[in-house]
């Protein structure tokens, strides 16, 4: 058995991790996965085996070790060390949400690059600071172990340049004020999985709907990104759990002028108080909305489905048609009724839903005679990060 790769996805109050073993054949085998949640308050550490069985669990009271990212990583490393084989660690792979224009592929990160990535914190304030904190903490406790950054923007960097533009002066575009796209690690994984799951459309025109608390859609032709719903930041496009999605920029000018809102207030509104939560006033969780009798909860779901249909039509237009529709991520993989509504609304694009297959989560959820096929393909961003890490370090 070869060295291990640790994959970290650091959020504002949690660190998700997975551990993969490498073999002489450069294969990857998942050994552990887990989560440290409640960082900053009352942390809880859970590790599971590949079958989902809990193999370690502990928690701390407020003020005890683990109340920041560095302490949480220290606990993870202390638990992980005896679990690893004598060969030790090959490297640590990290999800980094924003790589800007300069970082279009995974790379081994050093202090200079880490400092440079701070430039993108204003463009991804919910994610970037915590991604970078996770890298710093891992580097501190695993000295000499390579740290690899894998960017959510990278998959989109090879799309047609016209898809990156805003209609603004060229000097601002050259400065980097342009559309980037996100959830790239998820789209990259799904695009690769199509060759095995749905080879008949792998080289065709597909739209992947990554529907979760963060939600976006991506047009992919022959495995390469064509366009996506997210833009300069991870706010644009679909409504999300607490993020607004597409909004007229004139609304922001109005809020500044008529409500006296400053940058911090507008940021809090758009990132934390909008989306499904803002419309419903109930929750940002699709499961809670579907179970609620509150009319505004139903309105939030209706709006979510409506915007998916609107963006699906636009993305199909960028490719001149549609051969396949893919659902992935938390809502996309688990909310059968949302998938059903989207597919019914997409009948004009040739999607014919198989109700029974949809209830069983497919993988194919369209009928055998459907001109455009529909699928459920679970994403695996952690495996994609591990693949990049192995490719760079093996």
C-alpha positions in Angstrom: 0.0 0.0 0.0 1.3 3.4 -0.9 1.3 6.8 0.9 -1.9 8.5 1.8 -3.5 11.7 0.6 -5.6 13.8 2.9 -8.3 16.0 1.4 -9.5 19.0 3.4 -12.5 21.3 2.7 -12.4 24.0 5.3 -15.5 26.1 5.9 -16.3 28.9 8.3 -17.1 26.5 11.2 -16.2 23.1 9.9 -13.5 21.0 8.3 -14.5 18.1 6.1 -11.8 15.6 5.5 -11.2 12.3 3.6 -8.2 10.1 3.5 -7.2 8.1 0.4 -4.5 5.5 0.0 -2.5 5.3 -3.2 -1.2 2.1 -4.7 1.7 1.3 -7.0 -0.8 1.5 -9.9 -1.6 5.1 -9.0 -5.1 4.1 -7.9 -7.0 5.8 -5.0 -8.8 3.9 -2.3 -11.0 5.8 0.2 -10.1 4.8 3.8 -11.7 7.4 6.1 -13.9 10.4 5.9 -15.1 12.8 8.6 -16.0 16.2 9.9 -15.0 18.6 12.6 -18.0 20.9 13.0 -18.8 23.6 15.5 -15.4 25.3 15.3 -15.5 28.5 17.3 -18.2 27.2 19.6 -18.5 23.6 20.7 -16.5 21.4 18.3 -17.4 17.9 17.5 -15.1 15.4 15.6 -16.5 12.4 13.8 -14.6 9.9 11.6 -16.2 7.1 9.5 -15.0 4.2 7.5 -15.9 3.8 3.8 -19.1 2.0 4.8 -20.3 4.9 6.9 -19.6 3.3 10.3 -18.4 5.7 13.0 -14.9 4.7 14.1 -14.1 7.8 16.2 -16.2 10.5 17.8 -15.4 13.2 20.4 -16.5 16.7 21.3 -15.3 19.6 23.4 -17.0 22.3 25.4 -16.7 25.9 24.4 -13.3 27.2 25.2 -11.6 23.8 25.0 -9.1 22.8 22.3 -10.5 22.8 18.8 -12.3 26.2 19.0 -10.3 27.5 15.9 -9.1 26.0 12.7 -5.5 25.5 13.8 -6.5 23.6 17.0 -9.1 21.6 15.0 -6.4 20.5 12.5 -4.0 19.7 15.3 -6.6 17.3 16.8 -7.2 15.7 13.3 -3.5 15.2 12.7 -3.0 13.7 16.2 -5.9 11.2 15.5 -4.8 10.5 11.9 -1.1 9.9 12.5 -1.5 6.3 14.0 -4.0 5.5 11.4 -1.6 5.9 8.5 0.7 3.3 7.2 4.5 3.5 7.7 4.8 5.1 4.2 3.0 8.2 5.7 1.5 11.1 3.8 2.1 12.0 0.1 0.3 15.3 0.4 -2.7 17.3 1.5 -5.2 18.4 -1.2 -7.4 21.5 -0.4 -10.4 22.9 -2.1 -9.9 26.6 -2.8 -13.0 28.4 -4.2 -11.4 31.3 -6.1 -8.2 31.1 -8.2 -8.8 34.2 -10.3 -7.1 34.5 -13.7 -3.7 33.4 -12.6 -4.5 30.0 -11.2 -6.1 27.8 -13.8 -5.0 24.4 -12.6 -4.1 22.6 -9.3 -0.7 23.4 -7.9 1.6 22.8 -5.0 1.2 25.9 -2.8 3.8 28.0 -1.1 3.7 31.0 1.2 3.9 33.5 -1.7 1.0 31.8 -3.6 -1.0 31.6 -0.3 -0.6 35.3 0.3 -1.5 36.1 -3.3 -4.8 34.1 -3.0 -5.8 36.5 -0.2 -6.7 38.9 -3.1 -9.8 36.9 -3.8 -11.3 36.9 -0.3 -13.7 39.8 -1.2 -14.9 37.7 -4.2 -15.7 34.6 -2.1 -16.1 35.9 1.5 -18.0 32.8 2.6 -15.3 30.4 1.5 -11.9 31.8 0.6 -10.8 32.9 4.1 -11.5 29.5 5.6 -10.0 27.6 2.7 -6.8 29.5 3.2 -6.9 29.1 7.0 -7.1 25.4 6.5 -4.0 25.4 4.3 -2.1 27.4 6.8 -3.1 25.2 9.7 -2.3 22.0 7.8 1.1 23.4 6.8 1.9 24.3 10.4 1.2 20.8 11.7 2.4 18.8 8.8 5.7 20.5 8.1 7.4 19.2 4.9 4.2 17.6 3.6 3.2 19.2 0.2 0.0 21.2 0.3 -2.0 21.2 -3.0 -4.6 23.8 -3.9 -7.4 22.7 -6.2 -9.5 25.6 -7.5 -13.3 25.7 -8.1 -12.8 28.2 -10.8 -10.2 26.2 -12.8 -12.6 24.1 -14.8 -14.2 27.2 -16.3 -10.9 28.8 -17.5 -10.9 27.0 -20.8 -14.3 28.1 -21.9 -14.8 30.6 -24.8 -13.5 34.1 -23.8 -16.8 35.7 -24.8 -18.4 33.8 -21.8 -16.2 35.7 -19.4 -17.1 39.2 -20.4 -19.2 41.9 -18.8 -20.3 44.9 -20.9 -17.9 47.2 -19.0 -14.9 49.2 -20.1 -12.0 47.0 -21.2 -9.6 48.3 -18.5 -11.8 46.8 -15.9 -12.1 43.5 -17.7 -8.3 43.4 -18.0 -8.1 44.1 -14.3 -10.0 40.9 -13.7 -13.6 42.1 -13.4 -15.1 39.3 -15.4 -17.1 36.1 -15.0 -15.3 33.1 -13.5 -17.8 30.4 -12.6 -17.6 28.1 -9.6 -18.3 24.5 -8.5 -15.7 23.5 -11.0 -14.4 20.5 -9.1 -17.9 19.1 -9.1 -18.4 19.7 -12.8 -15.0 18.3 -13.6 -15.9 15.1 -11.7 -19.3 14.7 -13.3 -17.9 15.4 -16.8 -15.4 12.6 -16.2 -18.0 10.2 -14.8 -20.2 10.6 -17.9 -17.9 8.4 -19.9 -18.8 5.5 -17.7 -22.3 6.3 -16.6 -23.7 7.8 -19.8 -21.2 7.3 -22.6 -23.8 8.1 -25.2 -23.8 11.8 -24.2 -20.2 12.1 -22.8 -19.1 13.8 -26.0 -22.3 15.8 -26.5 -24.0 18.9 -25.2 -25.0 18.5 -21.5 -26.1 20.8 -18.7 -25.0 19.8 -15.2 -27.2 21.2 -12.4 -25.2 21.3 -9.1 -28.1 21.9 -6.7 -27.3 22.3 -3.1 -27.1 25.1 -0.5 -24.9 26.6 -3.1 -26.3 26.1 -6.5 -25.2 26.7 -10.1 -25.5 25.1 -13.5 -22.9 24.6 -16.2 -23.0 24.0 -19.9 -20.5 21.3 -21.0 -19.8 20.2 -24.6 -17.4 17.3 -25.2 -16.3 17.4 -21.6 -15.3 21.1 -21.6 -17.0 24.1 -20.0 -19.0 26.4 -22.3 -20.7 28.7 -19.8 -22.2 28.7 -16.3 -24.7 30.6 -14.2 -22.2 32.0 -11.6 -20.1 35.0 -12.5 -17.6 37.3 -10.8 -18.6 35.9 -7.4 -20.5 32.9 -6.2 -23.7 35.1 -5.9 -24.9 35.1 -9.5 -27.4 32.8 -11.2 -29.7 30.5 -9.3 -31.1 31.4 -5.9 -29.3 29.4 -3.2 -29.8 28.6 0.5 -29.1 32.1 1.7 -27.6 33.7 -1.5 -29.7 35.8 -3.8 -28.7 34.6 -7.2 -29.2 36.9 -10.2 -30.2 40.4 -9.2 -30.4 43.7 -11.1 -27.4 45.8 -9.9 -29.8 48.8 -9.9 -31.3 47.2 -6.8 -28.0 47.6 -5.0 -27.8 51.3 -6.0 -31.4 51.7 -4.7 -30.5 50.1 -1.3 -27.5 52.4 -0.9 -29.5 55.5 -1.8 -32.8 54.9 -0.2 -31.9 52.6 2.7 -28.4 54.0 3.5 -26.9 50.5 3.3 -23.1 50.3 3.3 -20.9 47.6 1.8 -21.1 45.4 4.9 -24.9 45.6 5.1 -25.3 44.8 1.4 -22.9 41.9 1.7 -24.8 40.4 4.6 -28.1 40.8 2.8 -26.9 39.1 -0.5 -24.9 36.3 1.1 -26.7 35.5 4.3 -30.3 36.8 4.3 -31.5 36.1 0.7 -32.2 33.0 -1.4 -34.5 30.4 -0.2 -34.3 31.7 3.3 -35.1 35.3 2.2 -38.1 34.3 0.2 -39.6 31.8 2.6 -38.7 33.4 5.9 -38.6 29.7 7.1 -35.4 28.0 6.2 -32.5 27.7 3.7 -32.9 23.9 3.8 -34.9 22.4 0.9 -36.1 19.5 3.1 -37.6 21.9 5.7 -39.3 24.0 2.9 -40.9 20.9 1.4 -42.3 19.9 4.7 -43.6 23.4 5.6 -47.2 24.5 5.2 -46.1 28.1 5.0 -47.1 29.6 1.6 -43.8 31.5 1.3 -42.0 28.2 1.6 -43.9 27.0 -1.5 -43.1 30.3 -3.2 -39.4 29.8 -2.5 -39.5 26.3 -4.1 -41.5 27.6 -7.1 -38.9 30.3 -7.6 -36.0 27.9 -7.4 -37.6 25.6 -10.0 -38.5 28.6 -12.2 -35.0 29.9 -12.2 -33.5 26.5 -13.0 -35.7 26.2 -16.0 -34.8 29.7 -17.2 -31.1 29.1 -16.9 -31.4 25.7 -18.5 -32.9 27.3 -21.6 -30.2 29.9 -21.7 -27.3 27.3 -21.3 -28.8 25.0 -24.0 -28.9 28.0 -26.3 -25.1 28.6 -25.9 -24.5 25.1 -27.2 -27.2 25.1 -29.9 -29.2 22.4 -28.3 -29.2 19.8 -25.5 -28.3 16.1 -25.4 -28.4 15.5 -21.6 -29.4 17.0 -18.3 -27.5 15.9 -15.1 -28.6 16.5 -11.5 -26.0 16.4 -8.8 -25.2 17.7 -5.2 -27.4 17.6 -2.2 -30.7 18.7 -3.7 -30.0 17.4 -7.1 -29.2 13.9 -5.8 -31.9 13.6 -3.2 -34.9 15.8 -4.0 -37.0 13.7 -6.4 -39.8 16.2 -6.7 -37.5 19.1 -7.6 -36.0 16.9 -10.3 -39.4 15.9 -11.6 -40.6 19.5 -11.8 -37.5 20.6 -13.6 -37.7 17.7 -16.1 -41.4 18.3 -16.8 -40.7 22.0 -17.4 -37.9 20.9 -19.8 -40.2 18.8 -22.0 -39.8 21.5 -24.7 -36.1 20.5 -24.8 -36.9 16.9 -25.4 -36.8 15.6 -21.8 -39.4 12.9 -21.0 -39.3 11.9 -17.3 -39.5 8.3 -16.1 -41.4 8.8 -12.8 -40.4 5.4 -11.4 -36.7 5.8 -12.2 -36.7 9.3 -10.8 -38.1 8.0 -7.4 -35.3 5.4 -7.4 -32.6 8.1 -8.2 -31.8 6.6 -11.6 -29.1 6.9 -12.6 -31.1 7.5 -15.8 -34.4 9.2 -14.9 -35.7 9.8 -18.5 -37.6 7.3 -20.6 -35.8 5.1 -23.1 -37.3 7.2 -26.0 -36.6 10.6 -24.5 -34.8 12.7 -27.1 -32.8 14.4 -24.3 -31.8 12.1 -21.5 -31.8 13.1 -17.8 -29.5 11.6 -15.1 -28.6 11.6 -11.5 -24.9 11.4 -11.0 -23.6 11.9 -7.4 -20.7 14.3 -7.3 -17.4 13.6 -5.5 -15.3 16.7 -5.2 -13.0 15.1 -2.6 -12.0 12.3 -5.0 -11.4 14.9 -7.7 -9.1 16.8 -5.4 -7.3 13.6 -4.5 -6.8 12.8 -8.2 -5.2 16.2 -8.8 -3.0 15.8 -5.7 -1.9 12.4 -6.8 -1.2 13.6 -10.4 1.0 16.4 -9.1 2.9 14.5 -6.4 3.2 10.9 -7.6 
